[in-house]
Amino acid sequence: MLKSLSNNGMSEKRPPSSRDYIVITKTAFVTDGVRWEPRWMWNISRRSKPLGVRLHGENFLSQQAARAAGQKVLRELLAAIPKGE
C-alpha cells in the first residue's frame, strides 16, 4: 500500500505512480558452442522500495523487443494494482 502524508500529518492512500516503476534492459552473450551471440533481457524495478518478486523476461534478439515486452508487462501490472493500494 502506498501512502503519503498530508499537511495535517494523517496518512492517505495514493494510487501507484507509473514513475515509481522502471523497465531495465540488459544484454548478455550466450554461446551455442561455436559462436557468442547477444541476447537481451528486461526486468521491472520499483524506485521507492523493492517489489518483493522478480519480474523479468529474457532471450530477446534486440533491445527494442526486450523493452517492448517489459513495458507491456508493466502496463498490465499497473492496471492490476487496486487504485487504493
Secondary structure in CASP SS format (residue, H / E / C, confidence):
PFRMAT SS
TARGET T0000
AUTHOR 0000-0000-0000
METHOD secondary structure of the structure
MODEL  1
M C 1.00
L C 1.00
K E 1.00
S E 1.00
L E 1.00
S C 1.00
N C 1.00
N C 1.00
G C 1.00
M C 1.00
S E 1.00
E E 1.00
K E 1.00
R C 1.00
P C 1.00
P C 1.00
S C 1.00
S H 1.00
R H 1.00
D H 1.00
Y E 1.00
I E 1.00
V E 1.00
I E 1.00
T E 1.00
K E 1.00
T E 1.00
A E 1.00
F E 1.00
V E 1.00
T E 1.00
D C 1.00
G C 1.00
V C 1.00
R C 1.00
W E 1.00
E E 1.00
P E 1.00
R E 1.00
W E 1.00
M E 1.00
W E 1.00
N E 1.00
I E 1.00
S E 1.00
R E 1.00
R C 1.00
S C 1.00
K C 1.00
P C 1.00
L C 1.00
G C 1.00
V C 1.00
R C 1.00
L E 1.00
H E 1.00
G E 1.00
E E 1.00
N E 1.00
F E 1.00
L C 1.00
S C 1.00
Q H 1.00
Q H 1.00
A H 1.00
A H 1.00
R H 1.00
A H 1.00
A H 1.00
G H 1.00
Q H 1.00
K H 1.00
V H 1.00
L H 1.00
R H 1.00
E H 1.00
L H 1.00
L H 1.00
A H 1.00
A H 1.00
I C 1.00
P C 1.00
K C 1.00
G C 1.00
E C 1.00
END
